[in-house]
Each structure stands twice: as C-alpha cells, then as structure tokens.
Amino acid sequence: MDLIRQPEFIFKVVNIAVGTLLEAGAIGHFIWRSLSSIVIGVYALLFGAVVIALEFWTPPPEYTTKLYRYASFLYSFAGRGVFYFLAGVLLLNHYTLLYVSGTFVGFVGLVYFILEFVKMVEVPPSMVAPDHDDPESRPVWSADQDS
C-alpha cells in the first residue's frame, strides 16, 4: 500500500497507461483502413512503444545521450505534456475507443504541462536527463547554446 503513495510509482503507472492507450488507439486506426488512418496508427504505435519502453527499460548511456539529443522533450514535464497532448489529439477519430483514449492521453498531457510550472513533485526517474558535461548529450536545439 505504501508503494501506491510514491509519486514515481504513480507516474510510472500513468505513463504505462498512456503508452497502452496509444497502442490501443493505433489498433483502432488500423481497423478504419484509410491511408491517413494507417499513417496515424503507425505513429501512435511508435509513440506508444517509446513511452512504454522508457518506463520498463533503462537505455545504456550511449542511447540515453542520443535520445536526449534528439528527443529532449521526453525529459521534462512540459515537453512530455505537449507530446502527450498532441498524440491524444491525433487519436481523436472514428470510434468511441479512440475518443476515450485520445481524451485520456490529452488530459494527462495537460496535467504534465501544468506540473512543469507548479513544481509540486520531483521529476520521476524515467524523465531524469543525462549528464550535461558530455557535448554529445546536449540537445540539438537549446536556448542556452553558444553562438
């Protein structure tokens, strides 16, 4: 029971639920059988796989630096919130399952975005950025880059 009250456990469960709903939304889009729906389904399938993989698997340092370099938005509440919100909007289509999963994913995205500015909880372990001393681990774009 004590495990449920820990914020990192709650974030892990929410992120796994978001990944699972993205996978369910991908299956729902594959059923519709139009080109745009299949493309959205492929994206939702990839997004869900990445979200679930980041919760269950800790990548080696060389993969972590590459992931942070090209997808640094996954390491902040605001970035992950916008990502979840846009992925949820992509799911809103055709079936009740897609509306429910898209609404839940979008709502989680809004909550994550708000958590970036409220600072009520610590960043969960799956969202901790790698060491910034390595020049390869810096994001491709950043506001504090040297000119």
Disulfide bonds with the S-S distance in Angstrom:
none
